[in-house]
């Protein structure tokens, strides 16, 4: 027979001698307050995410560069965004941008 102290989820039929073990703990009611709090927390996280995303785009817009690799002299160099081809500063060979 099962020991109800070791198996608290045993069926009530097996734990007739231990009524404290068979008493179910009532689950908290899913109320409007719980739903409102969850939506509030979700809204705060969404607002923080949008704020940091916009801030990072504004701060780092000028720092973004496109990387090029010269196939002739094996030189790595960068150019401002918006260019797909650029000449190498060492040998003037026109290269296409690196795509990852």
Secondary structure, 3 states (H helix, E strand, C coil): CCCCCCCCCCCCCCCCCCHHHHCCCCCCCCCHHHHHHHHHHHHHHHHHHHHHHHHHHHHCCCCCEEEEECCCCCCEEEEECCCCEEECCCCCCEEEECCC
